[in-house]
């Protein structure tokens, strides 16, 4: 169920706003590894928090 929800939410942006989705990935590709890891850490912490609450 969790994977299904993830795919549902992940698919909304490219479905509804493909140009903005592409621009977002171009910006992300320009970030340094440390910045990407920081955003990954934040996502993991927020996801873990939401699972515990």
Secondary structure, DSSP 4 states (H G I P E B T S, - for coil): -HHHHHHHHHHHHHHH-HHHHHHHHHHHHTS-HHHHHHHHHHHHHHHHHHHH-
